[in-house]
Amino acid sequence: ELRQLAAAAAAAAANVAQEGQQRRAAALALHQSRLLQLSTEHAAAEAAAKAAAEAELWRKYQEEEAKESRRNVFGLAVMEMRDQVVAKNRAAEATAHASAAEAGRAAATAEAHRQK
C-alpha cells in the first residue's frame, strides 16, 4: 500500500509538473504573441510618423512653391507696369517733341508773316 501511495504521489507530482510546464508554455506563447503585436504596432506607428513627416515636408515645399509663384507673378506685374510707364513717358515725350516742333513751325510762320 505504501508503494501505491508513493506511485500515486509520484504520478500527482508528475501531473503537477506537467501542468506547470504547460502553463509556462502557454504564458510564453502569450508573451511572444504580445511581443509580436507590440512590434507590429510599433512598426505601424513608425511608418505613420514617417508618412506624417513626409507629408509635412511636402506641405512646406508646396507652400514655398506658392510663395515663389506669387513673387514671380508680382514681379511680372511690376515689370508690366514699368513697361507701361516707360511707354507712356515715351508717348508723352514724343507728343512734347511734336508740340515743340509745331510751336517752332508756327513761330517760324509767324516770323515770316511779320517780316513781309
C-alpha positions, 0 to 999 in steps of 0.5 A: 500500500505504501508503494501505491501511495508513493506511485500515486504521489509520484504520478500527482507530482508528475501531473503537477509538473506537467501542468506547470510546464504547460502553463509556462508554455502557454504564458510564453506563447502569450508573451511572444504573441504580445511581443509580436503585436507590440512590434507590429504596432510599433512598426505601424506607428513608425511608418505613420510618423514617417508618412506624417513627416513626409507629408509635412515636408511636402506641405512646406515645399508646396507652400514655398512653391506658392510663395515663389509663384506669387513673387514671380507673378508680382514681379511680372506685374511690376515689370508690366507696369514699368513697361507701361510707364516707360511707354507712356513717358515715351508717348508723352515725350514724343507728343512734347517733341511734336508740340515743340516742333509745331510751336517752332513751325508756327513761330517760324510762320509767324516770323515770316508773316511779320517780316513781309 
